[in-house]
Amino acid sequence: MAEGALPADPLALFAAWFADVHAFGLPEPNAMVLATASADGVPSARTVLLKGYGPHGFRFFTNFTSDKGRDLAENPRAALVFPWHPMHRQVRVAGPVFELSRDESEAYFRTRPYGSRLGAWASEHQSGVIADRSVLERRFAELAERWPDPAAAPGAGAVAEGDAVPLPDFWGGYRVVPETIEFWQGRRDRLHDRIRYRRTALDDQGRPLDADPDAADRWVAERLSP
């Protein structure tokens, strides 16, 4: 990665790399490691799926009562890693985290398959201890009876009308607003390329403090030693 060829906006570079990952055929190209920490600094990490990105952050959805949900309620900061190992590439993102609006979460929830929406309800206390798998399966069956799948109704076409499964109060989305985005490209002799973009200051809503929130010059790019 030559400095003179870098775009001013790191999201343009992320979009290009993300397209490369799709073209490469890497399984689950939107899988990312999400690292959080509790109020007293105990870290935890897990893999989640990226569900959109843009100037206002990298989005994902989850259960608010999960370990990550509790961490983010206490300490609303996170780090992301996109581990595209077969391509010798990695992207790191770090910054504050904000909940998406109820309307944004609702819009995404309606796009999920019927079974996934029931599954969100069945695992109401995500990360909590349960006796065995049958607990989940019984709960899922109860929910399927409460909110039947319209696609399974007699005479239903290939595309059925929407079912009644509502968005749970305990489920929704977050956006990680990047303060830094680092692009890592593997090179010979371990002389890897590491380019970090640093963002100018953000306000308490994760918005850039400059006059134009979409201005590319709010980023500073710098090379890091490998």
C-alpha positions as a printed Julia matrix, in Angstrom:
226×3 Matrix{Float64}:
   0.0     0.0    0.0
   1.67    3.19  -1.21
   0.8     6.34   0.68
   0.25    8.28  -2.52
  -2.4     5.83  -3.69
  -4.45    5.81  -0.48
  -7.96    7.29  -0.59
  -8.66   10.17   1.77
 -11.6     8.3    3.28
 -10.87    4.89   4.86
 -14.4     3.71   4.14
 -13.54    3.83   0.44
 -10.6     1.53   1.07
 -12.74   -0.72   3.28
 -15.36   -0.95   0.51
 -12.68   -1.95  -2.01
 -11.23   -4.6    0.3
 -14.71   -5.87   1.19
 -15.46   -6.27  -2.52
 -12.17   -8.16  -2.92
 -13.18  -10.54  -0.13
 -16.5   -11.27  -1.82
 -14.77  -11.82  -5.18
 -12.25  -14.14  -3.51
 -15.12  -16.31  -2.28
 -14.16  -16.25   1.38
 -16.9   -17.87   3.52
 -18.8   -15.43   5.75
 -16.94  -12.35   4.44
 -18.88  -10.14   6.88
 -17.8   -12.11   9.96
 -15.93   -9.92  12.43
 -14.54  -10.32  15.92
 -16.2    -7.95  18.38
 -14.2    -7.18  21.52
 -15.8    -5.47  24.52
 -14.93   -4.95  28.16
 -16.96   -4.67  31.35
 -16.95   -1.59  33.57
 -14.08   -3.08  35.6
 -12.03   -3.87  32.5
 -12.68   -7.59  32.03
 -12.38   -8.19  28.26
 -14.36  -10.61  26.12
 -14.52  -11.29  22.4
 -16.76  -13.19  20.01
 -17.6   -13.37  16.31
 -20.63  -11.47  15.02
 -21.81  -10.47  11.55
 -21.44   -7.03  10.02
 -24.87   -5.83   8.87
 -23.95   -2.57   7.22
 -21.38    0.2    7.4
 -21.03    3.85   6.45
 -19.91    7.25   7.75
 -21.89    6.75  10.94
 -20.47    3.37  11.9
 -20.25   -0.4   11.49
 -23.54   -2.05  12.43
 -24.41   -5.34  14.08
 -27.44   -6.73  15.94
 -27.75   -8.79  19.08
 -29.59   -9.49  22.32
 -29.19   -6.62  24.79
 -29.08   -9.08  27.73
 -26.08  -10.96  26.28
 -22.56  -10.61  27.66
 -21.72   -8.1   24.93
 -24.93   -6.21  25.56
 -24.15   -5.9   29.26
 -20.57   -4.86  28.51
 -21.72   -2.16  26.11
 -24.28   -0.85  28.62
 -21.47   -0.42  31.18
 -18.64    0.54  28.84
 -19.88    1.68  25.41
 -16.66    1.19  23.46
 -15.58   -1.7   21.25
 -12.99   -3.0   18.82
 -13.63   -4.98  15.65
 -11.33   -7.26  13.68
 -12.02   -8.55  10.17
  -9.67  -11.58   9.92
  -9.35  -12.19   6.2
  -6.44  -14.6    6.65
  -6.52  -16.4    3.25
  -5.97  -13.0    1.6
  -3.26  -11.99   4.09
  -5.38   -9.02   5.09
  -6.89   -7.74   8.3
  -8.88   -4.65   9.23
  -9.13   -3.31  12.77
 -11.74   -0.78  13.9
 -12.07    0.89  17.31
 -14.37    3.53  18.74
 -17.47    4.36  20.78
 -20.68    2.36  20.41
 -24.24    3.65  20.14
 -27.57    1.83  20.03
 -29.52    2.05  16.81
 -33.0     3.5   16.92
 -35.96    1.21  17.45
 -37.09    1.93  13.88
 -33.68    0.9   12.47
 -33.71   -2.32  14.47
 -37.29   -3.05  13.44
 -36.46   -2.54   9.76
 -33.59   -5.01   9.94
 -35.5    -7.52  12.08
 -38.21   -7.77   9.42
 -35.59   -8.92   6.88
 -34.51  -11.89   8.98
 -35.87  -15.36   8.13
 -38.91  -16.44  10.1
 -36.94  -19.04  12.06
 -34.25  -16.54  13.0
 -36.85  -14.14  14.37
 -38.39  -16.9   16.48
 -34.88  -17.89  17.56
 -34.28  -14.4   18.91
 -37.33  -14.82  21.15
 -36.43  -18.39  22.11
 -33.03  -17.25  23.4
 -34.42  -14.35  25.41
 -31.7   -14.62  28.07
 -28.72  -14.98  25.76
 -25.53  -16.14  27.52
 -27.62  -17.42  30.44
 -27.31  -21.01  31.65
 -30.04  -23.48  30.55
 -30.6   -27.1   31.52
 -30.25  -28.61  28.04
 -31.11  -28.06  24.37
 -34.68  -29.25  24.86
 -35.39  -25.99  26.73
 -34.72  -24.04  23.53
 -36.6   -26.47  21.34
 -39.71  -26.41  23.54
 -39.62  -22.63  23.65
 -39.23  -22.44  19.86
 -42.22  -24.75  19.36
 -44.35  -22.64  21.71
 -43.42  -19.5   19.81
 -44.14  -21.13  16.44
 -47.63  -21.96  17.71
 -48.08  -18.4   18.96
 -46.83  -16.8   15.73
 -47.34  -19.33  12.88
 -45.27  -19.18   9.74
 -47.56  -17.84   6.99
 -45.43  -19.59   4.36
 -46.48  -22.94   5.85
 -50.21  -22.17   5.67
 -52.31  -24.18   3.17
 -52.35  -22.44  -0.19
 -49.49  -20.08   0.67
 -47.4   -19.05  -2.31
 -43.64  -18.98  -2.6
 -43.68  -15.57  -0.94
 -46.19  -15.35   1.89
 -47.51  -12.29   3.64
 -45.5   -11.11   6.63
 -45.98  -12.96   9.89
 -46.69  -11.37  13.25
 -43.34  -12.04  14.97
 -42.54   -8.69  16.62
 -39.17   -7.18  17.45
 -38.31   -8.15  21.05
 -37.69   -5.33  23.51
 -34.45   -7.06  24.47
 -33.04   -7.19  20.92
 -31.64   -4.57  18.57
 -28.68   -3.02  16.84
 -25.51   -1.09  17.57
 -23.11    0.97  15.54
 -19.39    1.15  16.24
 -18.29    4.65  15.24
 -14.67    4.37  14.1
 -12.11    6.62  15.71
  -9.38    4.52  14.1
  -9.38    2.05  11.2
  -6.21    0.07  10.52
  -5.56   -1.85   7.31
  -3.0    -4.66   7.51
  -1.57   -6.31   4.41
   0.85   -9.22   4.77
   4.21   -8.81   2.99
   7.41  -10.82   2.6
   9.95  -11.05   5.42
   7.28   -9.83   7.84
   7.63   -6.28   6.51
   3.86   -5.96   6.54
   1.95   -2.87   5.48
   0.03   -1.22   8.31
  -1.93    1.92   7.49
  -3.95    3.53  10.26
  -6.54    6.21   9.72
  -7.29    8.45  12.72
 -10.49   10.42  12.9
 -10.83   13.97  14.18
 -12.78   14.44  17.4
 -16.35   13.18  17.75
 -19.2    14.65  19.73
 -21.14   12.68  22.35
 -23.37   11.19  19.63
 -20.48    9.83  17.59
 -20.65   12.61  14.99
 -17.57   14.39  13.61
 -17.04   17.83  15.06
 -16.15   19.39  11.69
 -18.83   21.35   9.87
 -19.41   18.72   7.2
 -19.96   15.26   8.79
 -19.23   13.56   5.45
 -16.01   15.44   4.68
 -13.17   13.07   3.84
 -10.53   15.41   5.3
 -11.6    14.54   8.84
  -9.2    11.55   8.59
  -5.42   11.42   9.01
  -3.61    8.44   7.47
  -0.28    7.23   8.88
   1.96    4.22   8.4
   2.74    2.04  11.42
   5.82   -0.08  11.92
   5.01   -3.78  11.55
